[in-house]
Amino acid sequence: MLKAAVIGVGYLGQFHAQKIAESSQAELVAVCDIDLQRAQEIAAKYNTTAYQDYRQIIDQVDTVNIVTPTKSHFAVAHEFLEQGIHTLIEKPISTTTEEAQTLIDLAKARNATLQVGHLERFNNAVKAITPYINSPRFIESTRLAPFKLRGSDVNVILDLMIHDIDIIHSILKANIVDIRATGARAVSNSIDIANARIEFDNGCIANVTASRISLHTERKLQIFCQQHYLTADLNRKKITLHNKSTEELYPGIPRIVKKTDQFEQGDALKEQIEAFFNSINTNTPPLVSGIDGKHALMTATQITQLIKQHNEKHPHLEKSS
């Protein structure tokens, strides 16, 4: 049994604690939070010990889940990785790619597993599309959500869009040759809505949109390949495949037929954590590595910088309405 702890037991961290407490691969030996009362509440719920200072548990654990605000990811992860403790960091991996690379190098030097919490990789709909992807030509993703205070410590690119950036990188495994982006503030002090057009060296184009000022939640992905295209509703766990049929709609024009598959909601967080523990126990690479986290962060950072540069040229766009 791995001895595990959760650092940061706010809204999301409490669910990490729950999944670990239910796991057959690990024992939840501690939860830590700068709000000691909150840590004590969660510790009592899952029959473990509460701490305010995460440094107090370094010699007690084999593995940690870091679910703190993004700005603290690097400092906290560095402490544990330095001691060879396996680490799962919620996305984004850190605030800069330089920090991300430092963590990657440290994990390798200390023979510690480093996994990044890009949860959508464990979404049943995302997992189901893999067999149908063949030389994608165009990808379009849309991720809309109402504004929530949690997550607003970073802009919408790092909060929401980075999920789709990671999925697209995992699908294409290609290099970016050009990015064009636009975005704006709306309700917070950072970018709340953004769109990016990303061109890859294999010729594929990805059009990625994210908003946290929507009145409804939407997570959709469309992938256009040479012979077919598919749509994935990541909320409803549904994929629809559109194929040419042998019948003709008009002379020389094939009829398009569609097939829809519905998948169970599943428990992506549980799967993510169990996959992390399994990676440790079998000494195999995690599904979402530190390098994956760095690549997603690098693209998200480029998009952020391009939007800021664009808005600096047009100051009226930066005026909060």
Backbone bond lengths (Angstrom), bond angles and torsions (degrees), N, CA, C in turn:
res aa  C-N    CA-C-N  psi(-1)  N-CA   C-N-CA  omega(-1)  CA-C   N-CA-C  phi
1 M - - - 1.465 - - 1.531 109.81 -
2 L 1.324 115.54 124.89 1.458 119.74 175.27 1.528 109.49 -72.40
3 K 1.309 116.04 141.16 1.465 120.46 174.22 1.525 107.27 -91.60
4 A 1.335 116.33 115.34 1.462 121.41 -170.21 1.520 111.81 -120.96
5 A 1.330 115.08 155.55 1.466 121.14 177.17 1.519 109.09 -143.41
6 V 1.318 115.36 157.55 1.466 121.92 174.13 1.517 108.27 -116.26
7 I 1.337 115.09 128.90 1.460 121.01 177.46 1.522 107.52 -104.59
8 G 1.316 116.82 111.31 1.460 122.08 -176.04 1.509 110.28 96.02
9 V 1.340 116.78 101.71 1.471 119.91 -177.09 1.530 110.77 -118.17
10 G 1.326 113.99 50.34 1.460 119.85 172.38 1.513 109.54 -77.24
11 Y 1.331 116.95 -147.58 1.469 120.41 -175.24 1.530 111.71 -55.24
12 L 1.341 117.68 -52.24 1.458 120.20 -177.51 1.518 112.32 -79.42
13 G 1.323 116.42 -38.14 1.459 120.30 -177.70 1.520 113.79 -59.60
14 Q 1.332 116.64 -32.32 1.473 119.41 179.28 1.528 111.09 -62.82
15 F 1.340 116.87 -33.19 1.463 120.14 179.14 1.533 111.11 -74.94
16 H 1.326 116.28 -33.23 1.464 119.45 173.02 1.529 109.15 -60.33
17 A 1.322 116.66 -44.64 1.467 120.66 179.47 1.530 110.53 -61.00
18 Q 1.316 116.31 -42.14 1.470 120.99 179.93 1.525 111.19 -61.09
19 K 1.340 116.89 -47.52 1.470 120.22 -176.63 1.528 111.04 -66.04
20 I 1.318 116.96 -38.03 1.468 119.52 178.50 1.519 110.18 -67.35
21 A 1.341 116.43 -41.57 1.467 120.61 179.54 1.526 111.32 -60.83
22 E 1.328 116.82 -28.97 1.466 121.30 -179.17 1.530 113.11 -90.17
23 S 1.317 117.30 -8.34 1.453 121.27 -174.06 1.529 112.00 -76.07
24 S 1.327 114.73 145.57 1.463 120.36 175.15 1.528 111.28 -90.28
25 Q 1.342 116.02 -5.14 1.467 119.88 -178.46 1.517 113.30 -96.81
26 A 1.329 117.22 -12.71 1.467 119.27 -173.71 1.523 111.58 -147.37
27 E 1.309 114.21 159.36 1.460 121.97 174.12 1.525 107.87 -114.79
28 L 1.315 117.09 127.43 1.463 121.73 177.91 1.531 108.06 -78.53
29 V 1.324 116.33 101.89 1.474 119.75 -175.19 1.524 112.93 -95.00
30 A 1.350 117.69 -14.47 1.468 119.12 -178.52 1.516 111.03 -164.41
31 V 1.325 115.19 151.62 1.468 122.27 165.72 1.527 107.12 -128.67
32 C 1.329 115.60 143.68 1.468 120.48 -177.34 1.522 109.84 -128.97
33 D 1.317 115.37 142.08 1.464 120.41 174.92 1.518 108.49 -158.92
34 I 1.333 116.46 145.10 1.469 118.86 178.15 1.521 110.84 -64.80
35 D 1.329 116.43 -22.92 1.465 121.83 171.29 1.533 107.10 -90.12
36 L 1.322 116.16 95.44 1.470 120.58 -174.03 1.521 112.00 -60.80
37 Q 1.327 117.36 -37.18 1.459 119.73 179.51 1.531 110.77 -61.45
38 R 1.329 116.30 -41.56 1.463 120.63 177.22 1.529 110.13 -62.71
39 A 1.330 116.79 -44.58 1.462 120.63 178.95 1.525 110.98 -59.88
40 Q 1.328 116.19 -39.94 1.466 120.55 -179.57 1.531 111.26 -66.71
41 E 1.328 116.80 -38.02 1.463 120.75 178.27 1.530 111.06 -62.05
42 I 1.332 115.92 -46.03 1.464 120.27 -179.12 1.528 110.35 -69.97
43 A 1.329 116.57 -39.00 1.467 120.41 179.29 1.530 110.78 -61.78
44 A 1.323 116.43 -41.65 1.472 120.35 179.63 1.526 110.50 -64.61
45 K 1.322 115.90 -36.76 1.461 120.97 -178.31 1.521 111.82 -65.93
46 Y 1.328 116.07 -34.40 1.467 119.70 -175.14 1.530 112.69 -115.66
47 N 1.324 115.49 19.04 1.469 121.91 171.94 1.530 112.24 55.02
48 T 1.320 115.04 51.72 1.462 119.91 178.54 1.530 109.48 -135.86
49 T 1.319 117.62 -167.70 1.463 122.18 -174.75 1.519 110.92 -109.85
50 A 1.318 116.50 139.54 1.468 122.76 -179.19 1.525 111.08 -99.52
51 Y 1.311 115.06 142.33 1.469 121.67 175.93 1.526 108.47 -137.44
52 Q 1.309 114.61 152.60 1.471 119.90 174.99 1.527 110.33 -97.29
53 D 1.316 116.63 -34.30 1.461 122.60 -178.16 1.528 109.14 -107.53
54 Y 1.315 116.83 114.84 1.465 120.75 -176.81 1.527 112.76 -64.26
55 R 1.321 117.45 -21.69 1.467 120.08 -179.79 1.529 111.87 -64.08
56 Q 1.314 116.17 -22.21 1.467 120.31 -178.63 1.533 112.70 -70.00
57 I 1.329 117.14 -16.95 1.473 118.66 -174.89 1.525 113.24 -107.12
58 I 1.317 117.77 1.30 1.465 120.56 -174.46 1.528 112.12 -55.18
59 D 1.316 117.87 -38.28 1.470 120.13 -178.17 1.531 112.81 -87.72
60 Q 1.351 116.92 7.48 1.463 120.14 -177.25 1.523 113.56 -110.73
61 V 1.333 117.55 -8.49 1.469 120.04 -169.64 1.526 112.81 -124.86
62 D 1.327 114.41 154.08 1.472 121.97 171.79 1.521 110.74 -98.02
63 T 1.338 115.33 -26.31 1.461 120.24 -172.88 1.524 110.62 -151.07
64 V 1.342 116.15 148.46 1.471 120.96 178.00 1.519 110.47 -135.55
65 N 1.320 115.00 148.83 1.461 122.59 169.31 1.519 106.84 -108.77
66 I 1.327 116.72 120.39 1.463 121.64 -178.24 1.517 109.03 -98.93
67 V 1.331 115.25 112.55 1.467 121.16 -175.38 1.534 108.37 -127.25
68 T 1.321 115.34 47.08 1.459 123.24 -179.31 1.527 109.19 -100.00
69 P 1.344 118.96 171.88 1.468 119.99 174.12 1.529 110.98 -56.39
70 T 1.330 115.81 148.52 1.462 122.00 -173.54 1.527 112.95 -52.76
71 K 1.320 117.41 -39.94 1.464 120.20 -175.10 1.525 112.79 -61.85
72 S 1.334 117.66 -19.55 1.465 120.18 -179.00 1.526 112.90 -101.09
73 H 1.330 118.00 -3.71 1.463 120.58 -176.60 1.520 112.92 -54.61
74 F 1.335 115.77 -47.25 1.460 119.68 -174.94 1.520 111.63 -63.06
75 A 1.320 117.32 -51.11 1.467 121.00 -175.79 1.525 111.47 -61.28
76 V 1.340 115.97 -44.31 1.471 119.86 -177.74 1.523 110.22 -68.82
77 A 1.333 117.15 -47.86 1.464 120.40 -178.98 1.521 111.73 -62.11
78 H 1.314 116.84 -38.29 1.466 121.41 -179.28 1.524 110.73 -59.53
79 E 1.337 116.56 -41.77 1.473 121.59 -179.42 1.526 110.76 -59.39
80 F 1.321 116.51 -44.60 1.465 120.39 -175.98 1.527 111.99 -77.57
81 L 1.330 116.96 -44.00 1.458 119.90 179.68 1.524 111.33 -62.72
82 E 1.314 116.62 -34.58 1.472 121.38 177.91 1.530 111.15 -56.63
83 Q 1.337 114.71 -31.67 1.468 120.34 -179.85 1.525 112.45 -95.14
84 G 1.337 117.15 10.05 1.460 120.81 178.48 1.511 114.33 74.89
85 I 1.333 116.53 21.86 1.471 120.86 -178.60 1.531 109.01 -89.81
86 H 1.328 116.01 128.88 1.461 121.51 -179.44 1.528 109.89 -63.10
87 T 1.332 116.21 137.90 1.462 120.29 -169.02 1.518 112.68 -135.30
88 L 1.329 115.37 128.25 1.460 122.21 170.13 1.523 106.63 -108.75
89 I 1.322 116.79 122.52 1.471 121.87 -179.46 1.516 108.88 -111.24
90 E 1.315 117.42 129.05 1.457 120.04 173.25 1.524 109.83 -60.22
91 K 1.330 116.20 151.45 1.469 119.13 179.39 1.528 109.58 -72.62
92 P 1.338 118.78 153.50 1.457 125.32 -11.36 1.527 110.91 -72.71
93 I 1.328 116.95 158.27 1.447 120.92 -174.40 1.522 112.49 -56.19
94 S 1.327 117.26 -37.17 1.471 122.16 179.93 1.521 107.95 -165.28
95 T 1.321 116.27 -169.74 1.471 118.70 -178.28 1.525 112.71 -92.58
96 T 1.335 118.00 -21.14 1.462 120.94 179.57 1.530 110.11 -135.18
97 T 1.320 115.94 156.07 1.462 119.97 178.57 1.528 110.69 -69.18
98 E 1.331 116.69 -27.84 1.475 120.00 177.53 1.529 109.90 -65.12
99 E 1.332 115.84 -43.31 1.463 119.61 176.16 1.523 110.59 -62.31
100 A 1.325 116.27 -42.78 1.466 120.77 -179.78 1.525 110.75 -59.09
101 Q 1.330 116.53 -45.40 1.464 120.00 -179.68 1.518 111.36 -63.97
102 T 1.322 117.04 -37.87 1.469 120.71 177.55 1.526 110.38 -60.30
103 L 1.341 116.98 -43.73 1.466 120.86 179.04 1.524 111.16 -65.60
104 I 1.330 116.74 -40.78 1.471 121.54 178.46 1.527 110.01 -60.49
105 D 1.329 116.04 -47.74 1.466 121.04 -179.06 1.525 111.13 -64.08
106 L 1.329 116.27 -40.41 1.462 120.85 -178.96 1.527 110.75 -66.41
107 A 1.335 116.68 -43.13 1.464 120.45 178.52 1.527 110.57 -60.26
108 K 1.325 116.31 -41.85 1.465 120.24 179.19 1.521 111.29 -65.01
109 A 1.340 116.34 -43.97 1.463 120.87 -178.46 1.524 111.73 -64.84
110 R 1.329 117.13 -33.32 1.464 121.25 -177.24 1.533 112.74 -97.70
111 N 1.340 115.85 4.82 1.468 120.93 -179.96 1.528 111.41 56.22
112 A 1.324 116.09 43.23 1.467 122.19 -179.93 1.525 109.48 -110.48
113 T 1.321 116.19 141.74 1.465 120.75 176.15 1.518 109.41 -75.48
114 L 1.325 116.38 130.71 1.465 122.20 176.71 1.522 107.80 -122.38
115 Q 1.326 116.06 116.61 1.464 121.67 178.59 1.522 108.80 -122.28
116 V 1.338 116.08 145.06 1.465 121.24 179.79 1.526 108.72 -110.59
117 G 1.326 116.49 138.13 1.461 122.27 -172.01 1.515 115.97 -80.91
118 H 1.335 116.53 57.30 1.467 119.77 172.40 1.528 107.48 -82.60
119 L 1.308 114.47 88.13 1.461 122.88 -167.26 1.526 113.81 -62.24
120 E 1.334 117.33 -30.20 1.461 120.20 -175.65 1.524 112.85 -64.33
121 R 1.322 118.45 -19.90 1.465 120.01 176.47 1.528 111.11 -62.29
122 F 1.349 116.11 -20.85 1.454 120.83 -177.91 1.533 111.77 -102.22
123 N 1.333 115.98 6.09 1.459 122.37 175.24 1.530 108.65 -69.49
124 N 1.331 118.22 130.97 1.461 121.25 -176.41 1.522 112.82 -59.34
125 A 1.338 116.99 -33.91 1.467 119.74 178.96 1.521 110.99 -70.10
126 V 1.324 116.85 -39.98 1.470 120.50 178.67 1.528 110.09 -64.55
127 K 1.332 116.38 -43.29 1.467 120.09 179.54 1.531 111.04 -63.28
128 A 1.344 116.53 -32.01 1.470 120.28 -174.85 1.523 113.61 -76.10
129 I 1.330 118.22 -21.71 1.470 119.42 -175.38 1.526 112.96 -78.51
130 T 1.327 117.47 -19.67 1.466 121.14 -172.67 1.528 113.71 -52.59
131 P 1.341 120.03 -46.49 1.477 119.05 -177.12 1.529 113.96 -65.00
132 Y 1.330 117.18 -18.87 1.462 120.23 -175.09 1.533 112.97 -94.23
133 I 1.313 117.10 -5.93 1.466 119.51 -174.84 1.523 109.88 -86.49
134 N 1.333 114.86 121.99 1.460 120.77 -179.28 1.522 108.97 -143.32
135 S 1.316 115.74 106.01 1.475 122.32 -179.99 1.522 112.30 48.95
136 P 1.317 118.41 65.94 1.472 121.30 -179.86 1.526 111.97 -58.75
137 R 1.333 115.45 139.78 1.469 121.60 177.68 1.531 110.87 -100.66
138 F 1.344 114.91 -37.35 1.472 119.77 -175.43 1.526 108.87 -149.09
139 I 1.325 115.79 136.17 1.460 121.65 178.05 1.521 108.55 -127.64
140 E 1.315 115.68 133.76 1.460 119.56 176.08 1.523 108.96 -127.73
141 S 1.315 115.84 128.04 1.462 120.24 177.78 1.523 109.66 -124.39
142 T 1.322 114.85 142.76 1.461 121.82 177.97 1.519 108.35 -132.89
143 R 1.302 116.36 125.98 1.468 121.06 -179.77 1.537 107.58 -135.18
144 L 1.327 114.96 108.01 1.461 121.56 -177.52 1.524 109.45 -119.87
145 A 1.320 116.37 144.47 1.460 120.40 179.37 1.525 109.54 -156.81
146 P 1.329 117.48 151.93 1.462 120.33 171.86 1.524 109.61 -67.20
147 F 1.311 116.13 158.21 1.471 120.10 -179.57 1.521 110.70 -70.20
148 K 1.322 115.62 133.44 1.466 122.14 174.13 1.518 107.71 -129.26
149 L 1.315 116.03 140.91 1.466 119.93 -178.90 1.521 110.87 -62.87
150 R 1.353 116.27 -40.53 1.470 118.25 177.28 1.524 108.27 -68.00
151 G 1.289 115.85 135.17 1.459 120.91 -176.41 1.510 112.76 94.69
152 S 1.343 116.94 -14.90 1.461 119.64 -176.51 1.531 112.60 -80.02
153 D 1.340 116.89 3.38 1.468 119.12 174.39 1.523 110.57 -72.47
154 V 1.350 116.63 -12.73 1.461 121.68 175.03 1.521 108.47 -128.06
155 N 1.340 116.93 167.08 1.469 119.84 -179.71 1.525 110.77 -75.84
156 V 1.329 116.00 174.16 1.467 120.85 -174.98 1.532 112.66 -66.01
157 I 1.333 116.66 -23.94 1.464 119.56 178.16 1.525 110.24 -67.68
158 L 1.326 116.13 -44.77 1.464 120.65 179.55 1.526 112.14 -80.39
159 D 1.320 116.57 -23.72 1.458 121.04 -178.96 1.529 111.73 -81.51
160 L 1.338 117.33 -49.69 1.461 121.61 -173.43 1.531 114.22 -118.16
161 M 1.325 116.40 -50.72 1.468 119.55 -173.48 1.524 112.65 -60.04
162 I 1.319 117.20 -30.37 1.462 121.02 -176.06 1.529 111.73 -60.39
163 H 1.339 117.77 -26.37 1.465 120.62 175.32 1.524 110.10 -59.38
164 D 1.336 116.08 -49.19 1.460 120.86 -177.31 1.522 111.58 -72.84
165 I 1.318 116.48 -33.69 1.468 120.12 174.98 1.526 109.58 -58.78
166 D 1.320 116.47 -44.60 1.472 120.31 179.76 1.527 111.28 -64.94
167 I 1.327 117.27 -43.04 1.474 120.34 178.70 1.527 109.94 -60.54
168 I 1.322 116.67 -45.65 1.467 121.08 -178.17 1.524 110.94 -63.66
169 H 1.339 116.94 -42.94 1.469 119.69 176.35 1.529 110.73 -59.81
170 S 1.325 116.82 -41.00 1.469 120.19 -177.87 1.528 111.43 -68.85
171 I 1.333 117.04 -30.35 1.468 121.27 178.77 1.524 111.23 -75.14
172 L 1.330 115.96 -46.29 1.462 120.10 -170.13 1.528 114.02 -86.96
173 K 1.324 116.30 -38.95 1.471 120.35 -176.04 1.537 109.96 49.85
174 A 1.326 115.14 47.07 1.461 121.90 -178.63 1.525 108.94 -130.54
175 N 1.325 115.35 165.21 1.465 120.86 -179.20 1.519 111.09 -91.79
176 I 1.314 115.88 146.47 1.466 121.92 177.82 1.524 109.47 -82.22
177 V 1.333 115.80 134.77 1.467 119.93 176.95 1.526 112.14 -111.93
178 D 1.331 117.06 -19.23 1.470 118.83 180.00 1.518 110.11 -160.85
179 I 1.330 115.97 143.24 1.463 121.75 174.06 1.520 108.52 -134.15
180 R 1.318 115.59 135.17 1.470 121.44 169.97 1.522 106.94 -125.03
181 A 1.314 116.83 136.16 1.467 118.82 -172.68 1.520 111.49 -147.32
182 T 1.312 113.89 152.21 1.458 121.04 174.20 1.519 108.66 -144.91
183 G 1.320 116.34 154.58 1.458 119.99 -179.28 1.512 110.72 -176.00
184 A 1.323 115.59 174.45 1.457 119.46 -176.29 1.514 111.39 -159.09
185 R 1.326 113.80 157.09 1.457 120.06 169.76 1.524 108.31 -80.06
186 A 1.321 115.78 155.23 1.465 119.52 176.27 1.522 111.43 -140.30
187 V 1.320 116.74 -52.39 1.463 119.59 -177.36 1.522 112.82 -123.34
188 S 1.328 117.62 -18.08 1.465 120.35 -179.10 1.521 109.43 -113.77
189 N 1.330 115.79 -172.26 1.462 120.12 179.53 1.524 112.54 -92.85
190 S 1.325 116.63 6.23 1.464 119.74 176.62 1.521 109.28 -131.56
191 I 1.320 117.29 179.73 1.460 122.15 -174.49 1.530 110.33 -64.19
192 D 1.328 116.46 125.86 1.463 121.83 -177.24 1.521 113.23 -108.72
193 I 1.325 116.94 -17.65 1.462 120.76 177.23 1.521 107.58 -141.35
194 A 1.338 116.59 136.19 1.464 119.67 -175.27 1.515 110.96 -150.29
195 N 1.332 114.44 151.60 1.463 121.76 174.06 1.519 107.82 -138.08
196 A 1.328 115.61 139.18 1.465 120.21 178.00 1.523 110.09 -135.09
197 R 1.321 115.71 140.60 1.465 122.56 172.79 1.520 106.16 -110.58
198 I 1.319 116.28 114.60 1.466 121.49 -173.67 1.525 109.03 -113.96
199 E 1.329 116.01 125.35 1.460 121.26 178.48 1.523 109.74 -106.52
200 F 1.328 116.49 132.33 1.463 121.96 -178.75 1.526 110.72 -107.41
201 D 1.339 115.41 160.21 1.469 119.27 -175.29 1.526 113.13 -72.48
202 N 1.332 117.85 -7.94 1.473 119.56 174.40 1.526 111.79 -92.66
203 G 1.346 116.37 6.09 1.459 121.57 176.82 1.518 114.84 94.67
204 C 1.309 117.61 -10.39 1.464 120.34 -179.36 1.536 110.90 -74.56
205 I 1.315 114.76 144.36 1.465 122.10 176.21 1.529 108.07 -115.58
206 A 1.325 116.61 135.48 1.462 121.08 174.77 1.523 109.05 -118.46
207 N 1.315 116.06 128.83 1.461 122.06 176.21 1.535 106.99 -110.43
208 V 1.323 115.98 114.67 1.464 121.34 -169.36 1.535 109.38 -120.70
209 T 1.331 116.10 125.55 1.469 121.42 -179.97 1.515 110.00 -125.51
210 A 1.326 115.39 136.66 1.472 120.34 176.38 1.514 109.31 -141.26
211 S 1.325 115.21 139.77 1.458 121.15 178.11 1.518 109.55 -144.75
212 R 1.319 116.16 138.71 1.466 120.10 173.61 1.531 110.57 -116.99
213 I 1.318 115.22 27.03 1.470 120.07 176.38 1.528 110.63 -123.89
214 S 1.328 116.16 20.31 1.459 120.78 179.63 1.524 109.95 -81.82
215 L 1.323 116.29 157.89 1.462 120.82 176.28 1.524 111.75 -88.82
216 H 1.347 116.50 -6.97 1.459 119.58 178.11 1.524 109.20 -138.82
217 T 1.316 115.97 167.59 1.462 121.63 -179.79 1.523 109.98 -102.55
218 E 1.314 115.97 133.03 1.458 120.88 178.83 1.520 109.11 -146.35
219 R 1.336 115.88 133.35 1.464 121.26 176.21 1.524 107.39 -138.00
220 K 1.309 116.35 100.40 1.461 120.26 -175.72 1.524 111.07 -130.75
221 L 1.327 113.15 149.07 1.455 121.01 -179.15 1.524 108.14 -135.52
222 Q 1.327 117.41 131.76 1.462 122.19 174.35 1.522 108.62 -122.77
223 I 1.320 115.77 132.02 1.461 120.34 -178.77 1.527 108.50 -127.95
224 F 1.326 115.58 119.55 1.460 121.86 -177.99 1.522 109.37 -103.91
225 C 1.334 115.67 117.37 1.459 122.10 177.03 1.526 109.02 -108.04
226 Q 1.313 116.91 179.16 1.464 120.07 -175.68 1.524 112.35 -64.88
227 Q 1.324 117.34 -42.01 1.458 120.93 -174.01 1.528 113.77 -102.11
228 H 1.309 117.93 -13.12 1.461 120.46 -176.43 1.529 110.17 -160.57
229 Y 1.321 115.53 170.20 1.463 118.12 168.73 1.512 108.64 -139.56
230 L 1.314 114.75 156.40 1.461 119.18 -179.28 1.514 110.02 -134.03
231 T 1.323 114.44 151.78 1.457 121.22 174.70 1.520 107.74 -120.43
232 A 1.307 115.45 142.74 1.460 121.09 178.52 1.523 109.25 -127.69
233 D 1.313 115.56 123.19 1.458 121.47 173.92 1.525 106.01 -96.93
234 L 1.321 115.96 103.79 1.463 120.18 -172.75 1.523 111.96 -75.11
235 N 1.320 117.12 -20.42 1.466 120.17 175.24 1.519 111.22 -75.53
236 R 1.328 115.68 -49.27 1.468 120.78 -175.93 1.522 112.86 -86.54
237 K 1.328 116.97 -2.50 1.472 122.76 179.25 1.534 110.35 56.94
238 K 1.326 114.29 54.04 1.465 120.38 -175.77 1.520 109.24 -135.14
239 I 1.335 117.30 135.33 1.466 120.25 173.82 1.528 109.08 -124.11
240 T 1.320 115.18 144.00 1.458 121.32 178.56 1.524 108.48 -125.46
241 L 1.329 116.11 124.87 1.457 122.20 -179.47 1.520 108.99 -103.78
242 H 1.328 116.84 127.91 1.463 123.21 178.96 1.522 108.80 -109.48
243 N 1.331 116.14 119.17 1.465 122.20 -176.45 1.524 111.18 -125.86
244 K 1.340 116.02 155.23 1.466 120.42 170.14 1.525 108.65 -73.25
245 S 1.316 116.33 138.31 1.466 119.74 176.06 1.528 109.32 -100.33
246 T 1.320 116.41 172.98 1.470 120.40 177.32 1.530 111.01 -78.10
247 E 1.354 115.42 -15.35 1.469 119.37 177.60 1.530 109.76 -79.92
248 E 1.308 114.67 154.07 1.457 119.63 178.90 1.518 110.08 -106.28
249 L 1.326 115.57 134.04 1.458 121.02 174.17 1.531 109.21 -76.90
250 Y 1.333 114.68 -45.20 1.463 123.76 172.55 1.535 105.97 -134.95
251 P 1.308 118.64 163.73 1.470 119.83 179.21 1.531 111.20 -52.88
252 G 1.313 116.19 120.76 1.460 121.34 179.77 1.514 114.68 81.57
253 I 1.337 117.13 -4.50 1.473 121.35 -178.99 1.528 108.47 -114.66
254 P 1.344 118.40 113.82 1.466 119.86 -176.82 1.528 112.06 -73.77
255 R 1.312 115.39 150.86 1.457 121.17 173.06 1.529 108.49 -76.69
256 I 1.318 115.27 140.94 1.464 120.69 177.70 1.528 108.75 -95.28
257 V 1.316 115.90 128.01 1.465 120.30 177.59 1.532 108.17 -115.82
258 K 1.317 115.00 150.29 1.462 117.41 -179.29 1.520 111.12 -125.55
259 K 1.314 113.54 149.98 1.448 121.69 177.71 1.526 107.86 -130.67
260 T 1.335 115.96 127.41 1.465 120.64 -177.61 1.519 110.36 -112.98
261 D 1.318 115.00 134.98 1.469 121.58 175.94 1.525 109.05 -121.25
262 Q 1.314 115.10 134.35 1.465 122.09 177.98 1.528 108.08 -107.86
263 F 1.329 116.02 137.11 1.455 120.61 -178.11 1.519 110.74 -119.55
264 E 1.307 115.52 157.34 1.463 120.45 177.55 1.518 110.05 -62.95
265 Q 1.333 115.44 150.43 1.462 119.46 178.13 1.522 110.94 -59.04
266 G 1.336 116.30 -41.02 1.455 119.80 178.86 1.521 111.96 68.82
267 D 1.307 115.74 -173.52 1.469 122.63 179.11 1.523 106.94 -135.96
268 A 1.332 115.30 87.20 1.465 120.99 -173.53 1.530 111.55 -62.31
269 L 1.329 117.16 -38.58 1.468 119.24 -178.72 1.528 110.66 -66.01
270 K 1.323 116.45 -42.84 1.464 119.88 177.25 1.525 110.01 -60.55
271 E 1.334 117.24 -45.65 1.462 120.65 179.96 1.525 111.39 -62.13
272 Q 1.340 116.23 -39.84 1.451 120.00 179.74 1.529 111.08 -61.89
273 I 1.321 116.21 -45.98 1.463 120.77 -177.54 1.528 110.93 -69.94
274 E 1.333 117.36 -41.24 1.463 119.85 177.80 1.529 110.95 -64.66
275 A 1.338 116.97 -36.89 1.466 120.54 177.65 1.527 110.46 -65.54
276 F 1.317 116.65 -36.80 1.468 121.85 177.08 1.526 110.17 -62.54
277 F 1.330 116.25 -49.56 1.465 120.09 179.67 1.528 110.94 -62.97
278 N 1.326 116.42 -39.96 1.461 120.47 179.83 1.525 111.09 -64.49
279 S 1.327 115.60 -38.28 1.464 120.53 177.57 1.531 110.84 -61.40
280 I 1.331 115.63 -40.41 1.466 120.40 178.06 1.528 110.17 -65.81
281 N 1.317 116.40 -48.84 1.471 121.31 -174.44 1.519 113.03 -67.55
282 T 1.328 116.88 -29.59 1.469 120.38 -178.20 1.526 112.25 -102.32
283 N 1.328 115.83 -1.16 1.470 121.55 -179.37 1.527 111.15 54.37
284 T 1.322 115.24 46.56 1.464 121.49 178.10 1.530 109.38 -118.34
285 P 1.334 118.52 155.73 1.464 120.99 -178.07 1.525 111.58 -62.32
286 P 1.327 117.99 142.65 1.467 120.26 177.15 1.522 111.13 -70.68
287 L 1.328 115.95 155.80 1.465 120.03 179.49 1.525 110.96 -60.31
288 V 1.334 116.58 -40.58 1.469 120.78 178.36 1.523 107.35 -116.89
289 S 1.310 116.18 99.81 1.459 122.16 -173.85 1.531 111.76 -83.02
290 G 1.309 114.86 173.07 1.455 119.75 173.83 1.512 111.85 -60.91
291 I 1.335 116.18 -36.40 1.470 120.72 178.30 1.527 110.08 -64.81
292 D 1.338 117.62 -40.65 1.467 120.58 175.23 1.519 110.72 -59.75
293 G 1.325 115.36 -44.34 1.466 120.18 179.04 1.512 111.94 -62.19
294 K 1.323 116.21 -39.30 1.468 120.71 178.54 1.524 111.09 -65.66
295 H 1.339 116.94 -43.60 1.470 120.08 -179.86 1.529 111.12 -61.06
296 A 1.333 116.63 -44.28 1.465 119.88 178.65 1.521 110.86 -63.36
297 L 1.335 116.32 -42.16 1.468 120.70 179.24 1.520 111.08 -64.32
298 M 1.322 117.14 -40.55 1.464 121.20 -179.23 1.533 110.87 -60.83
299 T 1.331 116.00 -45.68 1.461 119.92 179.07 1.521 111.10 -66.04
300 A 1.330 116.48 -43.49 1.466 120.55 178.78 1.528 111.22 -61.50
301 T 1.321 116.83 -38.09 1.466 121.73 178.96 1.520 110.76 -66.90
302 Q 1.334 116.82 -41.97 1.469 120.63 177.93 1.527 110.64 -61.19
303 I 1.317 116.58 -44.32 1.466 120.65 178.92 1.522 110.67 -61.59
304 T 1.313 116.64 -44.52 1.473 121.20 178.31 1.520 111.04 -58.67
305 Q 1.333 116.15 -46.62 1.470 120.28 -178.46 1.526 111.61 -64.13
306 L 1.326 116.69 -40.47 1.465 120.04 179.16 1.526 111.47 -64.14
307 I 1.313 117.05 -40.43 1.469 120.37 178.44 1.524 110.34 -65.61
308 K 1.322 116.30 -43.22 1.466 119.74 179.29 1.522 111.25 -62.51
309 Q 1.335 117.00 -42.23 1.462 120.83 178.66 1.528 111.02 -63.13
310 H 1.318 115.81 -42.19 1.459 120.42 178.93 1.517 110.81 -63.02
311 N 1.316 116.49 -43.97 1.463 120.43 -177.16 1.525 112.45 -72.17
312 E 1.330 116.38 -27.08 1.469 119.53 175.52 1.530 110.96 -67.24
313 K 1.332 116.01 -31.15 1.474 120.26 177.29 1.525 111.40 -75.64
314 H 1.328 115.69 -20.14 1.465 121.68 -178.38 1.539 108.00 -129.92
315 P 1.324 117.40 76.18 1.473 121.86 -171.08 1.520 113.82 -55.97
316 H 1.323 118.11 -27.62 1.476 119.59 -178.23 1.528 111.17 -64.16
317 L 1.357 116.77 -23.27 1.462 119.66 179.05 1.523 112.31 -72.52
318 E 1.329 116.39 -19.49 1.461 120.92 -177.97 1.531 112.17 -89.95
319 K 1.327 116.58 -5.72 1.448 119.34 179.60 1.525 109.35 -77.22
320 S 1.320 114.60 120.72 1.472 119.61 -178.60 1.522 108.97 -72.15
321 S 1.335 116.16 129.48 1.478 119.61 -178.06 1.517 110.43 -88.38
